[in-house]
Amino acid sequence: MSNMRKQRRSFTEEYRREAAGLVIDTVRTITAVAKELNMG
């Protein structure tokens, strides 16, 4: 097995706030918002 690790993506503070706002301000789950934003 190799020592290759998947590099973690970084997101701007603004992007994180907007993503959190989508969860807080709507009835969508964290998972639904993450899929919508192609985050997971």
C-alpha positions, -999 to +999 in steps of 0.1 A: +000+000+000+014+035-008+015+065+014-006+086-009-033+105+010-062+122-005-056+160-003-082+179+017-100+207-002-100+241+013-129+265+011-130+303+017-146+317+048-173+332+026-181+299+010-183+282+043-207+308+057-229+306+026-230+268+029-239+270+066-266+296+058-282+272+034-285+246+061-297+271+088-321+291+066-337+261+048-351+228+058-324+209+040-300+186+058-262+191+059-259+161+036-283+175+010-266+209+009-231+192+007-243+171-023-259+202-039-226+220-036-205+190-047-188+188-014-195+152-005 
